[in-house]
């Protein structure tokens, strides 16, 4: 049985200021829930339609789950997990930097791509969408449980680095001609405006994805661009 105060608390966690206040976020769906259970992220409480083996979860009705969910179609389980207490972002190692990414589903997809291609750390600008937004958690499909994400003042962070900094631009050196070192930073900018001018100053290597001469497309969406560039980096690591 779930109380009205619990329902209100769950719905509050859809808002960033309450997630930060209570250090809790919502996880939904059987697979995503299991991924977080298998991680070292502590669980606070869970609710489900049926009993989950090994879990002291609260059983709720289908109608109650519909009232709790942030999904279009409610799942069988909803968990409240504790937001990890991250230290400062790592310096001088392979890192993906996100400069003001605004769409939650884009961030979730990028987190999933990092999980696929072996980028363990993401450093986000302070204006990038919150990674514990329910839409980000869901679109990352559990990968958020395995990727370290930090929010930093990017100017301060980038000024401390002594490794190559690659930035993605419409005009730059073709990514398939670039040889990436073992330690580097890769920056993606805002979906509409790209990398901001203040961050552009730190970029040591501008890279781009080449297109055919017949193509009339202005640009790729950020998820496609991330996948293509990370795949090129991954191919190089396999060849070396």
Secondary structure, 3 states (H helix, E strand, C coil): CCCHHHHHHHHHCCCHHHHHHHCEEEEECHHHHHHHHCCCCCEEEEEECCCCCCCCCEECCHHHHHHHCCCCCCCCEEEEEECCCCCCCCCCCCEEEECCCCCHHHHHHHHHHHHHHCCCEEEEECCCCCCCCHHHHHHCCCHHHCCEEEEECHHHHHCCCCCCEEEEEEEEEEHHHCCCCCCCEEEECECCCECCHHHHCCCCEEEECCCCCCCCCCCCCHHHHHHHHHHHHHHHHHHC
